[in-house]
Every structure is written in C-alpha cells, then in structure tokens.
Amino acid sequence: MQHWTVTANRLDDGGVTYLRADRVWTTDLQDAWTCPDKAAAEPLLAWAGEQEHVICDPYLITVEYSAEGISPLKERERIRAEGPDATLRRLGYDVGLANAHRQAG
C-alpha cells in the first residue's frame, strides 16, 4: 500500500531530509512520518513550506512498507534516500572502481 511523506533538502549542506511526526527533520527515511492518504499529508507539506529558513523546496513522495522498512516508490527518491554508493551497488556496479575513478578525475 502506498504512503506519503514529506522530503526536502537542508539549507546548510544540501542533505536530503524527511519530516518526522514531531515536525523535526531527519536524514533517516526510516524515521519519517508517513500517511496513507495524500490529502491528509497536505497540511504537513504546507507547514514544511513555512520552514524555508531550515530546508528548501519540500514536496511529497510516495513510499511503501516492506520487510526492509520504508522504501521510496520512485527511482529518483531511492537514489536520494540511499546515496550514490548504495545505489551503484544495488544496480550491480563495482563501487570501489567508481570511487577510484572519482578520485583520479
């Protein structure tokens, strides 16, 4: 079943962040507040829009629950949540080789 949560980027370092139920921002998607109804999520998105002294461009994303926890439904959001190394490993790339290439460039 699809759920919704609020995500944004922190102003201080650009890091991905998610809104918790207590209206505190977290970098851990597993701590994010979720709601099965998009209409019920809209008020928290509106509140997040007023927090642009801490975060920028908040928006709703769709997530689902599985045995592994909360996972974004869209690939873009999976990449944002996992970070580049985990995404590369999941896609079958040799992360050590990718990191060596980044350092050499």
Secondary structure as GFF3:
##gff-version 3
##sequence-region A 1 105
A	DSSP	beta_strand	2	10	.	.	.	ID=ss1
A	DSSP	beta_strand	16	19	.	.	.	ID=ss2
A	DSSP	beta_strand	25	26	.	.	.	ID=ss3
A	DSSP	three_ten_helix	29	31	.	.	.	ID=ss4
A	DSSP	alpha_helix	38	49	.	.	.	ID=ss5
A	DSSP	beta_strand	55	66	.	.	.	ID=ss6
A	DSSP	beta_strand	69	72	.	.	.	ID=ss7
A	DSSP	alpha_helix	75	82	.	.	.	ID=ss8
A	DSSP	alpha_helix	84	90	.	.	.	ID=ss9
A	DSSP	alpha_helix	95	104	.	.	.	ID=ss10
###
